[in-house]
Amino acid sequence: MSYAKDLMNEPDSPPDSHPLAGDASQLRMGVFRFARRMRTERSIDSMSDGQFAVLADLYLNGPRTLGELAERERVSPPSMNRTVNCLQDTGYVERSADDNDGRKVVITITDDGRAVVDETTRRRDAWVETVLADITEQERATLTAAAAVLQRLAAQ
């Protein structure tokens, strides 16, 4: 069975598993499917998720060095360099020398990059608002509480 197919199929009860394995699997699949569907709501279809993540980080946190971006995204510096090169080639980021250390290069989001983040965020929020309108008030309250827990867990 392929990894992707295996990922989509839920076992009835995994042998010799942790007592929370079933809950963990259900949460993983729910978050995975929801996030994958939400990622389809973007302003630039050709932009990868990794490229958008870098733009969003620069948008939220300001200019960063290549090393800081690589660490934040948990990728190697050469991989991040390729991502930043693509974003620079399309005009979404700029590189400049660090004011304090001329050997360092700082990556900054451009106005075009900000527009991509704004429009993608708008589209994603609109999609989430649409699906939230289709569930009960109690389910929305549960998801709001879960969102705070998920954010805390993601920060670990």
Secondary structure as the mmCIF struct_conf table of DSSP 4:
data_model
#
loop_
_struct_conf.conf_type_id
_struct_conf.id
_struct_conf.beg_label_comp_id
_struct_conf.beg_label_asym_id
_struct_conf.beg_label_seq_id
_struct_conf.end_label_comp_id
_struct_conf.end_label_asym_id
_struct_conf.end_label_seq_id
HELX_RH_AL_P HELX_RH_AL_P1 TYR A 3 MET A 8
HELX_LH_PP_P HELX_LH_PP_P1 ASN A 9 PRO A 11
BEND BEND1 ASP A 12 SER A 13
TURN_TY1_P TURN_TY1_P1 PRO A 15 ASP A 16
TURN_TY1_P TURN_TY1_P2 PRO A 19 LEU A 20
HELX_RH_AL_P HELX_RH_AL_P2 ALA A 21 ARG A 39
TURN_TY1_P TURN_TY1_P3 THR A 40 THR A 40
BEND BEND2 SER A 43 SER A 43
TURN_TY1_P TURN_TY1_P4 ASP A 45 SER A 46
BEND BEND3 MET A 47 MET A 47
HELX_RH_AL_P HELX_RH_AL_P3 ASP A 49 ASN A 61
STRN STRN1 ARG A 64 THR A 65
HELX_RH_AL_P HELX_RH_AL_P4 LEU A 66 GLU A 73
TURN_TY1_P TURN_TY1_P5 ARG A 74 ARG A 74
HELX_RH_AL_P HELX_RH_AL_P5 PRO A 77 ASP A 89
TURN_TY1_P TURN_TY1_P6 THR A 90 GLY A 91
BEND BEND4 TYR A 92 TYR A 92
STRN STRN2 VAL A 93 ALA A 97
BEND BEND5 ASP A 99 ASN A 100
TURN_TY1_P TURN_TY1_P7 GLY A 102 ARG A 103
BEND BEND6 LYS A 104 LYS A 104
STRN STRN3 VAL A 105 ILE A 109
HELX_RH_AL_P HELX_RH_AL_P6 ASP A 111 LEU A 132
TURN_TY1_P TURN_TY1_P8 ALA A 133 ASP A 134
BEND BEND7 ILE A 135 ILE A 135
HELX_RH_AL_P HELX_RH_AL_P7 GLU A 137 ALA A 154
TURN_TY1_P TURN_TY1_P9 ALA A 155 ALA A 155
#
